Amino acid sequence: MSALTLKAKRRETGKQVSKRIRSGGSVPGVFYMRDTEPIHISTQPLLLRPVVYTAFTRVISLEVEGDTDIRECVLKDVVFDPVTENIVHFDLLGIKKGQKLTVEIPIVLVGQAAGVREGGVLQHVLHRLKVTCTPGKLREQIELDISELNIGDAVHLSDIDTENFEVDIASSAVICSVVPPRVATEDEVEDEELAEGEGEEGAEGEDEKAEGGEE
């Protein structure tokens, strides 16, 4: 798994401090890890972009100004401004070698299903999988080749390799499936024909009114 480096500075705590940091163009955050005191930090939005705006789950090497230690962590949470969509806060979860952590890994579908080429519709149900594992077993994403899927086929959680993970959902959970194209029922067809007929009658009535006006 590839790692990212994030440079940050220590900061004081408090709402007013966080507000001042944002006004200065930086983003407040916190690094926390089990059995250690949290470290309140801030960094530049540009440095956060590769950490936040990615589909991958990656280990982050946090470099805090003035510290000699490089702390490994993962992005645990991020908060966006509801209006501007700017990042306003982020949380980093520290990881220790051999210590398990719980994260979400994206599931990426690769290829085009054979059933889709035949007119079927692909339904991607499970986009991310929450797993618990040691840092060494962590993967950026789970790739799933769907090229062999025909209409009526489905991929379940039991069909992929989760040997190195602990998951909290049933192995029968559907990840994706190819379903037949939707066919309109007789009632729907009748409703459409009725609506079309009403539309035509309405148009004829308008024409008659217009002709009467001309006389």
N, C-alpha and C positions, 0 to 999 in steps of 0.2 A: 504494500500500500504506500502510495506517495504521500509525503508530508509537506505541509505548508509552514512557513515561518511568519509569525505575527509579532511585530514590535509594538510595545506599549509602555506607558508611564504609570507610576503609582499616583493615586489621587486620594483626596479626602472623601468622607462620606457625607450624605445629607442631600435633601432635595434641592436646596439652593445651590449647592456645589455642582450637582448634576446639571442644573439649568444653566449655570455659568459655563460649564464645559461645553454644552451644546451650543450656546451662544458664540463660543470661541471657535466653533467649527469642528470640534472633536466629538467622540461618542463615548459615554461612560459604560463600563462593564465590570464584571467581577469574575475572578478565578476562584474556584473552590474545589476542595478535595477532602475525602474522608479523613478524619483525625488531624486536620490542619486548619489553621485560621484562614479565612478567605482573604484574598488580595484584591483590593479595589483598584481598578486600572482605567485608563482611557487610551484611545488610539484614533488615528485618522480614518475617516470613512473610506478613503481610497484603499487603505490597507485591509479593510474588512471585506471588501467586495469579493475577492476569491474565496474567502472563508464562508460567506453567507450565500452568495449567488452561485451555487453549484448544485448539481444533482447527486454528487458523490458524498460519501461519508469519509472524511479524511482526518488523520491525526495532525494536530497543530503543534508546532514547536513555539511556545510562547517565550519571547525574550523581553523581560522587564528591565527598563533602563536603570542602571545602577546595581543590578543583580548579576551574579556570575552564573547562577543556575539557569538552565534551560528546562522549562516545564512542558511536558507533553500533555495534551488535553484534546478534547473534542468540543465542538459547538453544541451546547445543550439547549439553549433557547435564545431567541432574538425577538425584539419588540420593534414594530414599525409605527410611525406616525400615521394615524388613520386618514389624514388629509394629504400630506405631502409624500407619504410612503417612504420617508427617510428612516434610516435606522436610528433609534433613540436609546437602545440599551441591548446588551448582549451578555450571555452567561457562558463561561467556559468550565467544563468539568475535567479536572485533572485525573490522570490515569497513572497507575503504578504497574510495573511489570508483574505479571501473574495475577493481578487483581481484576476481577470481572467487572464489566460495565454494561449498561443497557443503552442501546442506541437504535435508531431506525435506519435501515439500509434500503435504498431504492431498488425496485425490481424493474429492469429494463427489458422490453421485448425486442428480440432481434429477428429480422427477416419478415417476409410476408407469408401469412398462412395460406395454404393451398385452398382452404375453404373460402377465403375471401375472394380469391381469383374466380371462384365458381359462383359468386354472388352472395356469399354469407357475410355476416356482420361480426366483426371482432369486438368482444367486450372485455376490457381490462378492468378487473374488479379490485384486485389488491395491488396497489402501487408501491407501497412501502411495507417492510417487514420489521417489526420490533424484535430485536434479538438481544440476548445476554451472552457475552463471551469475553475471553481475555483479549487484551490489545493485539497480541500476535495473531489471533484468528480473525480479526476484524477485516472486512472487505469493503471496498469502495461502493460496489454495487453487485447485484445478482443479475446476471444475464441469462435470459431464457429464450432459446431458439424455438420459434413457433412455426417455422416453415412447413412442418409435417402435419400441422393441425388441419383436419377436415371439418366440414359442417357437422355439428353435433359433438365434436370433441371438446374436451376441457382439460386444463392443467390444474392439478391440486397441489397443495403444499407438500404432500407426501411424494410428489414426483420430482422434487428438487432436493439437492444435497444440503441438509441442515445438520450434519453430523457434529460440526464444531459449534453449533449454536443451541441455546435454549430459547424456545419460543412459547408464547402464552396463548396461541390459538390452535384450534384443532387441525390435525393433519388433513382432514377432509375439506378444509377451506379452499374455495376456488380462487385461483390467481387470474386466469383468463379463460375464455371460451369462444368458440365460433358458433353462432346461432343462425338458423335459416333466415332468409330475408322476410320481413314482415309482410303478410298478405292481408288485404282488407277483407273484413267479414261481410256477409250478405247484408246485415243491418246497416253497416257503414256505407256500402254501395248504394242502398236504398235511400239513406239519408242524403247522400251527395246528389243523387238523381232528383230527389224531392226539392232540395235547395236550388238546384239548377232550374227546375221547372218553375218554382216560385219566382226566381229571378227573371225568367223569360216572360211570365205572366205580368210581372210588375213592369217590365220594359214595354210590353204591348199596351198596358193601360196608360202609361205615360205618352206613348205614341198617339193613342186615341184622343187623349186630352189635348195634345198639341194640335191634332187635326181639327178637333172641334173649335179650338180657339181661332184657327185660321179662317173658319167659315164665318 
